[in-house]
Amino acid sequence: MIEAGVHFGHRTSLWNPKMAPYIFGRKSQIHIMDIRETLRGMLRAKKYLSQVAAGGSLILFVGTKRQAGEAMEEQSLRCGMPFVSERWLGGTLTNFRTIRSRLGRLEELEGLKASGEWDNYSKKMQSALNREYRKMYRNLNGLRTMNRLPECLFIVDPGKERNAVREAKRLGITTVALIDTDSDPSLIDLPIPGNDDGIRSIELIMKQLADAVIQGKGQAAMEKGKTPEAVAPAGAEAEMVAAATTTEERPAE
C-alpha cells in the first residue's frame, strides 16, 4: 500500500475535518492517512462486496476522473460488474427505465451495423448515426450488464461523483468509496480512506475489491456445483495486513 502511495492525502488547507480519525499526520503541508485505517476500511468493504456478489446482486463501479478510468474498466470487466468510467448520466439510478431504453437504442444501432443495413442510409444519415453511436457507446457501454438496479455502488472520489452518491442515497443503495482527505466520509456507508488521485493507489484498491467480488461469485458457484472463477491467492491479503501494520515513524507535524 505504501509503495502505491495510498497514504498520501491532499494539501492540509483542503482537508475536511470529518476525515480527522483517518489521518496519521502531515508532511510538507500534505496530510498523511493512517494506513491501518485504510486497511480496515478495505477489509470491511471486501467482506461486504463478496457477500453481495455471492448473493447474486449487482455492484456498480463508478469513477469518471481520468486517473481512475483504465482501472475502473479493467477491474469491472474482470469481475463481471457494470461500471461508469466516462460520465455519470443524471438518472442512471433514479430514472433507470430510461437508461435501459437508451441501451436498447445502442444495441439497435449496433444491429444496423452488423446486418449491413447501415450502408443503405445516405452519407449524411450515416454521419449522424455515427455521432449518436459514439456518444452512446462512450457513456453507456459499461452499463450493458446492469439489467436491474445494483445493491451497492463503489465510488472513486465521492466528492467528484456527488450526483451518483445522491441518487444512491435517495434509493437506499449502499455506498462504498475510496475517499481522500478532502471529502466527507459521513456521506458514505463504507469509506476506504486513501489516495483517490494516484493511478497506482486506485489500481491497488480496485484490484482488491474485484478479487473480493470474484471470490464471492466463486463461493456461490461452488454451492451450486459449478466451477468457480479464479481468485487472488489467500496469502496476498495476509501480506497486505503485515505490511500495513509495520511500525512507521510518525511524520513531522
Secondary structure, 3 states (H helix, E strand, C coil): CCCCCCCEEEEHHHCCHHHHHHEEEEECCEEEECHHHHHHHHHHHHHHHHHHHHCCCCEEEECCCHHHHHHHHHHHHHHCCCEECCCCCCCCCCCHHHHHHHHHHHHHHHHHHHHCHHHHCCHHHHHHHHHHHHHHHHHHHHHCCCCCCCCEEEEECCCCCHHHHHHHHHHCCEEEEEECCCCCHHHCCEEEECCCCCHHHHHHHHHHHHHHHHHHHHHHHHHCCCCCCCCCCHHHHHHHHHHHCCCCCCCCC
